[in-house]
Amino acid sequence: MYKDLLIVPFDGSSSGPDKKVGWQKPWDQAVILALDKNTGKVRWRGRRGLSCIAHITPQVLSENGRDQLVSSAGNVVQGFNLKTGERIWTVSSPGEGVVPSIVIGDGLIFTTSGFGDSTIRTVRTGGKGDVTKTHIAWESTEDVSKIPSMLYVRPFLFLVTETGVAKCLRAETGEEIWRERLGGRYSASPIWAEGRIYFLSEKGKTTIVQAGGEFKVLAENELKEKCGASPAVSQKHIFIRSENNIYCIGR
């Protein structure tokens, strides 16, 4: 949602005879659709050019009093005009089937690329046109998450891989601050609340660590149920959806 728009990226693949088109073979049929939230009327259609399948939630970047949509797919990270859908800039980011959401902080856009060439790719804002050669701040091919989204808490970038490797990086440079193995498998994205990072495993174990440059486990709690969805936080309560229940945890 953005003001009176509902924005929906469609980054699927071909239903034709060659199923690899749009999946492993780039196509030009991806669409970013902006609908009037009150009527459903199409306000604009954005085009990526050549891209591949992805499942990425976009973000709104606010900079110098202007907003733009930052949306990526397989093979690309891009910025779009929120009034017209015009593509402002693009960065090559090889890999398909990307899942983690866009993360933005302090003039940087944190992304991951997908299968085939998995990379954490950090892009500087403010570009126009193809800025692949000029606006990539740093890249890393180590411990790239395929499902959980990354988490920016100034000045750090936190992540967990599906295999339970948690990391803290210096967001500006990509420098590794700490790397620890939590154990288990992870689909849920880490969340921040009141100076703590919460990592929820697929077996329902939450590891709570200090949100800082030192790895310090503050608590571990177990629901002993399968959990895939990311927790949500509101009004000092944590909401967790397991396979069979929804939990509200608070005082």
BALOBA-1460 file (C-alpha; in Angstrom, 3 decimals):
// residues 251
<rec num="1" residu="m" x="0.000" y="0.000" z="0.000"/>
<rec num="2" residu="y" x="1.192" y="3.515" z="-0.857"/>
<rec num="3" residu="k" x="-1.223" y="6.401" z="-0.293"/>
<rec num="4" residu="d" x="-4.220" y="5.507" z="-2.485"/>
<rec num="5" residu="l" x="-2.379" y="2.821" z="-4.461"/>
<rec num="6" residu="l" x="-2.216" y="-0.943" z="-4.084"/>
<rec num="7" residu="i" x="1.003" y="-2.032" z="-5.812"/>
<rec num="8" residu="v" x="1.374" y="-5.637" z="-6.962"/>
<rec num="9" residu="p" x="4.492" y="-6.964" z="-8.722"/>
<rec num="10" residu="f" x="3.904" y="-9.922" z="-11.051"/>
<rec num="11" residu="d" x="7.203" y="-11.722" z="-11.577"/>
<rec num="12" residu="g" x="5.952" y="-15.076" z="-12.779"/>
<rec num="13" residu="s" x="7.019" y="-17.282" z="-15.640"/>
<rec num="14" residu="s" x="5.573" y="-18.491" z="-18.921"/>
<rec num="15" residu="s" x="2.639" y="-20.903" z="-19.090"/>
<rec num="16" residu="g" x="3.684" y="-21.771" z="-22.658"/>
<rec num="17" residu="p" x="5.466" y="-24.877" z="-23.899"/>
<rec num="18" residu="d" x="8.904" y="-23.772" z="-22.677"/>
<rec num="19" residu="k" x="8.480" y="-23.611" z="-18.907"/>
<rec num="20" residu="k" x="11.990" y="-22.215" z="-18.439"/>
<rec num="21" residu="v" x="10.982" y="-18.886" z="-20.014"/>
<rec num="22" residu="g" x="10.694" y="-16.346" z="-17.225"/>
<rec num="23" residu="w" x="12.122" y="-18.878" z="-14.789"/>
<rec num="24" residu="q" x="15.655" y="-19.656" z="-15.980"/>
<rec num="25" residu="k" x="15.420" y="-17.770" z="-19.274"/>
<rec num="26" residu="p" x="14.798" y="-14.016" z="-18.855"/>
<rec num="27" residu="w" x="11.585" y="-12.629" z="-20.372"/>
<rec num="28" residu="d" x="10.059" y="-9.165" z="-20.771"/>
<rec num="29" residu="q" x="6.557" y="-9.917" z="-19.477"/>
<rec num="30" residu="a" x="6.956" y="-8.996" z="-15.804"/>
<rec num="31" residu="v" x="4.568" y="-6.243" z="-14.698"/>
<rec num="32" residu="i" x="4.322" y="-3.978" z="-11.670"/>
<rec num="33" residu="l" x="0.662" y="-3.088" z="-11.367"/>
<rec num="34" residu="a" x="-0.611" y="-0.048" z="-9.445"/>
<rec num="35" residu="l" x="-4.331" y="-0.134" z="-8.661"/>
<rec num="36" residu="d" x="-6.578" y="2.512" z="-7.130"/>
<rec num="37" residu="k" x="-7.200" y="1.005" z="-3.690"/>
<rec num="38" residu="n" x="-10.797" y="2.293" z="-3.634"/>
<rec num="39" residu="t" x="-11.969" y="1.232" z="-7.095"/>
<rec num="40" residu="g" x="-9.524" y="-1.382" z="-8.372"/>
<rec num="41" residu="k" x="-8.916" y="0.724" z="-11.486"/>
<rec num="42" residu="v" x="-5.441" y="0.371" z="-13.023"/>
<rec num="43" residu="r" x="-3.491" y="3.594" z="-12.499"/>
<rec num="44" residu="w" x="-0.236" y="2.478" z="-14.118"/>
<rec num="45" residu="r" x="1.768" y="-0.527" z="-15.274"/>
<rec num="46" residu="g" x="5.503" y="-0.629" z="-14.707"/>
<rec num="47" residu="r" x="7.823" y="-2.723" z="-16.878"/>
<rec num="48" residu="r" x="11.136" y="-4.297" z="-15.903"/>
<rec num="49" residu="g" x="12.604" y="-5.178" z="-19.275"/>
<rec num="50" residu="l" x="14.289" y="-8.588" z="-19.127"/>
<rec num="51" residu="s" x="13.954" y="-10.353" z="-15.760"/>
<rec num="52" residu="c" x="13.174" y="-13.701" z="-14.126"/>
<rec num="53" residu="i" x="10.705" y="-15.057" z="-11.589"/>
<rec num="54" residu="a" x="10.739" y="-13.791" z="-7.993"/>
<rec num="55" residu="h" x="8.514" y="-13.424" z="-4.931"/>
<rec num="56" residu="i" x="9.835" y="-10.180" z="-3.448"/>
<rec num="57" residu="t" x="7.938" y="-7.616" z="-1.381"/>
<rec num="58" residu="p" x="8.976" y="-4.132" z="-2.599"/>
<rec num="59" residu="q" x="9.709" y="-1.093" z="-0.443"/>
<rec num="60" residu="v" x="9.134" y="2.656" z="-0.647"/>
<rec num="61" residu="l" x="12.304" y="4.743" z="-0.538"/>
<rec num="62" residu="s" x="11.910" y="8.309" z="0.748"/>
<rec num="63" residu="e" x="14.823" y="10.561" z="-0.148"/>
<rec num="64" residu="n" x="15.158" y="14.332" z="-0.480"/>
<rec num="65" residu="g" x="11.409" y="14.780" z="-0.108"/>
<rec num="66" residu="r" x="10.584" y="12.320" z="-2.888"/>
<rec num="67" residu="d" x="9.282" y="8.772" z="-2.765"/>
<rec num="68" residu="q" x="10.082" y="5.976" z="-5.191"/>
<rec num="69" residu="l" x="9.262" y="2.292" z="-5.352"/>
<rec num="70" residu="v" x="12.235" y="-0.054" z="-4.992"/>
<rec num="71" residu="s" x="11.333" y="-3.431" z="-6.456"/>
<rec num="72" residu="s" x="13.485" y="-6.328" z="-7.562"/>
<rec num="73" residu="a" x="13.044" y="-9.661" z="-9.288"/>
<rec num="74" residu="g" x="15.225" y="-12.391" z="-10.676"/>
<rec num="75" residu="n" x="18.241" y="-10.719" z="-12.370"/>
<rec num="76" residu="v" x="17.369" y="-7.090" z="-11.472"/>
<rec num="77" residu="v" x="17.010" y="-4.515" z="-8.688"/>
<rec num="78" residu="q" x="15.078" y="-1.420" z="-9.806"/>
<rec num="79" residu="g" x="13.551" y="1.908" z="-8.820"/>
<rec num="80" residu="f" x="10.220" y="3.187" z="-10.183"/>
<rec num="81" residu="n" x="8.347" y="6.494" z="-10.221"/>
<rec num="82" residu="l" x="5.357" y="6.032" z="-7.876"/>
<rec num="83" residu="k" x="3.213" y="8.472" z="-9.868"/>
<rec num="84" residu="t" x="3.740" y="7.026" z="-13.340"/>
<rec num="85" residu="g" x="5.388" y="3.612" z="-13.036"/>
<rec num="86" residu="e" x="8.352" y="4.792" z="-15.113"/>
<rec num="87" residu="r" x="11.564" y="2.875" z="-14.405"/>
<rec num="88" residu="i" x="14.168" y="5.255" z="-12.957"/>
<rec num="89" residu="w" x="17.165" y="2.973" z="-12.507"/>
<rec num="90" residu="t" x="18.188" y="-0.663" z="-12.716"/>
<rec num="91" residu="v" x="20.997" y="-2.867" z="-11.381"/>
<rec num="92" residu="s" x="21.912" y="-6.296" z="-12.723"/>
<rec num="93" residu="s" x="21.536" y="-8.948" z="-10.010"/>
<rec num="94" residu="p" x="21.802" y="-12.438" z="-11.569"/>
<rec num="95" residu="g" x="19.747" y="-15.255" z="-10.050"/>
<rec num="96" residu="e" x="16.116" y="-16.445" z="-10.142"/>
<rec num="97" residu="g" x="13.419" y="-17.387" z="-7.653"/>
<rec num="98" residu="v" x="14.328" y="-14.639" z="-5.182"/>
<rec num="99" residu="v" x="12.247" y="-14.493" z="-1.959"/>
<rec num="100" residu="p" x="13.719" y="-12.069" z="0.668"/>
<rec num="101" residu="s" x="12.145" y="-8.618" z="0.789"/>
<rec num="102" residu="i" x="13.899" y="-5.349" z="-0.013"/>
<rec num="103" residu="v" x="15.525" y="-3.673" z="3.019"/>
<rec num="104" residu="i" x="16.427" y="0.041" z="3.030"/>
<rec num="105" residu="g" x="18.501" y="2.163" z="5.398"/>
<rec num="106" residu="d" x="20.691" y="5.287" z="5.324"/>
<rec num="107" residu="g" x="20.938" y="5.647" z="1.565"/>
<rec num="108" residu="l" x="21.530" y="1.931" z="0.947"/>
<rec num="109" residu="i" x="19.292" y="-0.784" z="-0.502"/>
<rec num="110" residu="f" x="20.010" y="-4.294" z="0.765"/>
<rec num="111" residu="t" x="18.988" y="-7.162" z="-1.517"/>
<rec num="112" residu="t" x="19.728" y="-10.795" z="-2.227"/>
<rec num="113" residu="s" x="19.832" y="-12.484" z="-5.612"/>
<rec num="114" residu="g" x="18.391" y="-15.913" z="-6.242"/>
<rec num="115" residu="f" x="19.319" y="-19.440" z="-7.229"/>
<rec num="116" residu="g" x="22.232" y="-19.949" z="-9.569"/>
<rec num="117" residu="d" x="24.221" y="-16.926" z="-8.391"/>
<rec num="118" residu="s" x="23.212" y="-16.152" z="-4.805"/>
<rec num="119" residu="t" x="24.665" y="-12.847" z="-3.595"/>
<rec num="120" residu="i" x="23.948" y="-10.189" z="-1.009"/>
<rec num="121" residu="r" x="24.006" y="-7.041" z="-3.122"/>
<rec num="122" residu="t" x="23.912" y="-3.564" z="-1.604"/>
<rec num="123" residu="v" x="22.963" y="-0.653" z="-3.867"/>
<rec num="124" residu="r" x="23.452" y="3.067" z="-3.261"/>
<rec num="125" residu="t" x="20.418" y="5.247" z="-3.901"/>
<rec num="126" residu="g" x="20.269" y="8.258" z="-6.229"/>
<rec num="127" residu="g" x="20.993" y="6.608" z="-9.569"/>
<rec num="128" residu="k" x="19.424" y="6.979" z="-13.024"/>
<rec num="129" residu="g" x="19.529" y="4.487" z="-15.873"/>
<rec num="130" residu="d" x="21.664" y="1.346" z="-15.651"/>
<rec num="131" residu="v" x="23.777" y="1.934" z="-12.542"/>
<rec num="132" residu="t" x="25.251" y="-1.564" z="-12.214"/>
<rec num="133" residu="k" x="28.805" y="-0.269" z="-12.636"/>
<rec num="134" residu="t" x="28.434" y="2.828" z="-10.461"/>
<rec num="135" residu="h" x="26.016" y="2.237" z="-7.571"/>
<rec num="136" residu="i" x="26.820" y="-1.192" z="-6.089"/>
<rec num="137" residu="a" x="28.274" y="-0.420" z="-2.655"/>
<rec num="138" residu="w" x="29.347" y="-3.954" z="-1.738"/>
<rec num="139" residu="e" x="28.581" y="-7.609" z="-2.419"/>
<rec num="140" residu="s" x="29.004" y="-10.905" z="-0.559"/>
<rec num="141" residu="t" x="28.442" y="-14.493" z="-1.660"/>
<rec num="142" residu="e" x="28.851" y="-15.929" z="1.854"/>
<rec num="143" residu="d" x="25.823" y="-17.085" z="3.901"/>
<rec num="144" residu="v" x="23.190" y="-15.698" z="1.545"/>
<rec num="145" residu="s" x="19.641" y="-16.194" z="2.788"/>
<rec num="146" residu="k" x="17.270" y="-17.764" z="0.257"/>
<rec num="147" residu="i" x="14.051" y="-17.272" z="2.286"/>
<rec num="148" residu="p" x="14.293" y="-15.076" z="5.436"/>
<rec num="149" residu="s" x="14.601" y="-11.351" z="4.770"/>
<rec num="150" residu="m" x="17.481" y="-9.369" z="6.206"/>
<rec num="151" residu="l" x="17.049" y="-6.831" z="9.011"/>
<rec num="152" residu="y" x="18.641" y="-3.373" z="9.185"/>
<rec num="153" residu="v" x="19.222" y="-1.879" z="12.637"/>
<rec num="154" residu="r" x="21.628" y="1.047" z="12.348"/>
<rec num="155" residu="p" x="24.530" y="0.578" z="11.841"/>
<rec num="156" residu="f" x="24.161" y="-3.181" z="11.390"/>
<rec num="157" residu="l" x="22.568" y="-5.632" z="8.980"/>
<rec num="158" residu="f" x="21.348" y="-8.883" z="10.555"/>
<rec num="159" residu="l" x="20.424" y="-12.089" z="8.743"/>
<rec num="160" residu="v" x="19.784" y="-15.784" z="9.242"/>
<rec num="161" residu="t" x="20.116" y="-18.475" z="6.593"/>
<rec num="162" residu="e" x="17.697" y="-21.373" z="6.188"/>
<rec num="163" residu="t" x="20.324" y="-23.619" z="7.807"/>
<rec num="164" residu="g" x="20.527" y="-21.512" z="10.975"/>
<rec num="165" residu="v" x="23.624" y="-19.377" z="10.450"/>
<rec num="166" residu="a" x="23.037" y="-15.946" z="11.985"/>
<rec num="167" residu="k" x="25.231" y="-12.993" z="11.051"/>
<rec num="168" residu="c" x="25.753" y="-9.375" z="11.908"/>
<rec num="169" residu="l" x="27.380" y="-7.218" z="9.232"/>
<rec num="170" residu="r" x="28.364" y="-3.578" z="9.226"/>
<rec num="171" residu="a" x="25.721" y="-2.277" z="6.864"/>
<rec num="172" residu="e" x="27.864" y="0.396" z="5.207"/>
<rec num="173" residu="t" x="30.721" y="-1.910" z="4.216"/>
<rec num="174" residu="g" x="29.558" y="-5.532" z="4.563"/>
<rec num="175" residu="e" x="32.256" y="-6.218" z="7.172"/>
<rec num="176" residu="e" x="31.413" y="-9.305" z="9.243"/>
<rec num="177" residu="i" x="30.973" y="-8.395" z="12.910"/>
<rec num="178" residu="w" x="29.884" y="-11.803" z="14.159"/>
<rec num="179" residu="r" x="28.744" y="-15.150" z="12.794"/>
<rec num="180" residu="e" x="27.082" y="-17.820" z="14.917"/>
<rec num="181" residu="r" x="25.218" y="-21.063" z="14.282"/>
<rec num="182" residu="l" x="21.809" y="-21.058" z="15.963"/>
<rec num="183" residu="g" x="20.879" y="-24.600" z="14.971"/>
<rec num="184" residu="g" x="17.724" y="-25.750" z="13.228"/>
<rec num="185" residu="r" x="16.160" y="-24.465" z="10.024"/>
<rec num="186" residu="y" x="14.658" y="-21.040" z="9.406"/>
<rec num="187" residu="s" x="11.978" y="-19.620" z="7.114"/>
<rec num="188" residu="a" x="10.827" y="-16.682" z="9.270"/>
<rec num="189" residu="s" x="12.625" y="-13.371" z="8.983"/>
<rec num="190" residu="p" x="14.335" y="-11.935" z="12.079"/>
<rec num="191" residu="i" x="12.568" y="-9.011" z="13.750"/>
<rec num="192" residu="w" x="13.665" y="-6.169" z="16.041"/>
<rec num="193" residu="a" x="11.870" y="-4.984" z="19.181"/>
<rec num="194" residu="e" x="13.182" y="-2.784" z="21.999"/>
<rec num="195" residu="g" x="16.855" y="-3.457" z="21.346"/>
<rec num="196" residu="r" x="16.511" y="-7.186" z="20.772"/>
<rec num="197" residu="i" x="16.616" y="-9.396" z="17.676"/>
<rec num="198" residu="y" x="14.241" y="-12.371" z="17.544"/>
<rec num="199" residu="f" x="15.121" y="-15.415" z="15.408"/>
<rec num="200" residu="l" x="12.234" y="-17.932" z="15.079"/>
<rec num="201" residu="s" x="13.117" y="-21.422" z="13.838"/>
<rec num="202" residu="e" x="10.869" y="-23.805" z="11.905"/>
<rec num="203" residu="k" x="10.536" y="-25.932" z="15.065"/>
<rec num="204" residu="g" x="9.158" y="-22.983" z="17.009"/>
<rec num="205" residu="k" x="12.281" y="-22.046" z="18.961"/>
<rec num="206" residu="t" x="12.914" y="-18.326" z="19.352"/>
<rec num="207" residu="t" x="16.471" y="-17.209" z="20.054"/>
<rec num="208" residu="i" x="16.620" y="-13.646" z="21.356"/>
<rec num="209" residu="v" x="19.913" y="-11.806" z="20.982"/>
<rec num="210" residu="q" x="21.193" y="-8.363" z="21.772"/>
<rec num="211" residu="a" x="20.907" y="-6.005" z="18.809"/>
<rec num="212" residu="g" x="24.522" y="-4.969" z="18.682"/>
<rec num="213" residu="g" x="28.050" y="-5.718" z="17.644"/>
<rec num="214" residu="e" x="28.492" y="-8.485" z="20.218"/>
<rec num="215" residu="f" x="26.676" y="-11.819" z="19.963"/>
<rec num="216" residu="k" x="24.855" y="-12.204" z="23.255"/>
<rec num="217" residu="v" x="21.912" y="-14.591" z="23.715"/>
<rec num="218" residu="l" x="19.379" y="-13.065" z="26.097"/>
<rec num="219" residu="a" x="16.783" y="-15.856" z="26.078"/>
<rec num="220" residu="e" x="15.528" y="-18.939" z="24.280"/>
<rec num="221" residu="n" x="11.845" y="-19.891" z="24.164"/>
<rec num="222" residu="e" x="10.154" y="-22.897" z="22.571"/>
<rec num="223" residu="l" x="6.618" y="-23.325" z="21.243"/>
<rec num="224" residu="k" x="7.375" y="-26.833" z="19.959"/>
<rec num="225" residu="e" x="5.220" y="-26.263" z="16.883"/>
<rec num="226" residu="k" x="6.132" y="-25.831" z="13.244"/>
<rec num="227" residu="c" x="6.603" y="-22.127" z="12.407"/>
<rec num="228" residu="g" x="7.230" y="-20.676" z="8.965"/>
<rec num="229" residu="a" x="5.743" y="-17.168" z="9.096"/>
<rec num="230" residu="s" x="7.662" y="-14.179" z="10.420"/>
<rec num="231" residu="p" x="6.582" y="-12.856" z="13.841"/>
<rec num="232" residu="a" x="4.842" y="-9.493" z="14.057"/>
<rec num="233" residu="v" x="5.116" y="-6.874" z="16.815"/>
<rec num="234" residu="s" x="2.491" y="-4.365" z="17.934"/>
<rec num="235" residu="q" x="1.824" y="-2.501" z="21.195"/>
<rec num="236" residu="k" x="4.432" y="-4.486" z="23.151"/>
<rec num="237" residu="h" x="3.016" y="-7.828" z="22.033"/>
<rec num="238" residu="i" x="4.547" y="-10.430" z="19.725"/>
<rec num="239" residu="f" x="2.278" y="-12.362" z="17.366"/>
<rec num="240" residu="i" x="3.436" y="-15.746" z="16.084"/>
<rec num="241" residu="r" x="1.555" y="-17.934" z="13.621"/>
<rec num="242" residu="s" x="2.392" y="-21.616" z="13.938"/>
<rec num="243" residu="e" x="1.085" y="-24.531" z="11.899"/>
<rec num="244" residu="n" x="-2.001" y="-24.851" z="14.109"/>
<rec num="245" residu="n" x="-2.268" y="-21.720" z="16.267"/>
<rec num="246" residu="i" x="-1.819" y="-17.986" z="16.491"/>
<rec num="247" residu="y" x="-0.029" y="-16.863" z="19.641"/>
<rec num="248" residu="c" x="-0.081" y="-13.416" z="21.215"/>
<rec num="249" residu="i" x="2.796" y="-13.105" z="23.681"/>
<rec num="250" residu="g" x="2.891" y="-10.187" z="26.102"/>
<rec num="251" residu="r" x="2.232" y="-9.118" z="29.636"/>
